[in-house]
Every structure is written in structure tokens, then in C-alpha cells.
Amino acid sequence: MDPETAPFHLTDEQWQILQPLFPPPPPPGSPGRPPADPRAVLEGILWKMITAAPWYQLPYCYPSYQTCKRRVAQWMRNGLMHEILGTLHLDLCQRGGLDPKEAFKDGRLQFVNRFGRKELIVDPALQGTWQLGTALIFVRLIVSRIHLLPGVSPKRAFTL
């Protein structure tokens, strides 16, 4: 399965680091619907970030796209999304031994022109690793924020 279209799942180690950032769930018997699992919501949001697909294409293994879209907007407003991404980046660099910016410098990740399009080439040692899955979040952010890839259609650029 293509890493850009495969569902994204945090490792248990990543979730252990991120879980304390989230508010505790409401006590049983609280009014309203029970909130969606924050881990599943975050995984859906990260899948969206990696693929840049429309929200409505969110795979069924995640909560509804409306829930994920509403939650990321809330997390962006209150600063939690910035904290999540910072924590994931720090973990990727420290525990994972991969800084996406450095990986471009040392050739583990590189863009090449193929048939008039930029294509990401990944070192075979990174294929199928959690490090690559996490690095793709930051690669997509870099590409969309600084327009590293001229010619990428606006529909493929990362938007929330």
C-alpha cells in the first residue's frame, strides 16, 4: 500500500508521549454523546495531513470526517495541534533518529523530477517504518507551507 494513501496509525510509544497532552475524558454519566477517541481522531487528522485528500475521503477506520475536522479546528484554536506536532517532531528526532530536514540533506529523503512532476524518493531502510510515516507529516507540511514543489495542484496542497 502506498504510504501516502495508507491509513496512518500512531505507535503505542508515540501515543504514550502524546496522551498526557489531551484533556481527561468527561466522567461517565455526563450529558451529551461520549466524545470520540482522541487517538483515533488524531490518526485521522494525521492521515489527512499526509495525503492532502479531501476530508470526505477519510477512511472508515477513523471517526467521521466531520468529527476530525471539527476537532482539528478546536485543537488549532487552543494551541494543542501545535503542541502535538512539536512533540511528534521531537520524538521523531530523538527516539526515531530522523530529522526530516536532515534526511533531505543526507539523501534518505529526496525529491526527483519524473515526467515533469516532483516525486519523493525514500531510502529503502526507511520503507515501512514508523519513522517514515511520521516524517511524511512534516514533509507534507514543508511542501505545502513553502511551496517547495511548483506544479503541485492547489487541491493537493495541505489544507485544514
URZI-V29939 format. One record per run of one state. SS is the DSSP state (@ for helix, = for strand, . for the rest). FROM is the first residue (numbers start at 1). TO is the last residue. If there is no record, write none. Layout:
ss=<SS SS>
from=<FROM FROM>
to=<TO TO>
//
This chain:
ss=<. @ . @ . @ . @ . @ . @ . = . = . @ . @ . @ .>
from=<1 12 20 38 52 55 58 65 78 80 95 100 107 109 115 117 123 124 127 130 147 154 157>
to=<11 19 37 51 54 57 64 77 79 94 99 106 108 114 116 122 123 126 129 146 153 156 160>
//
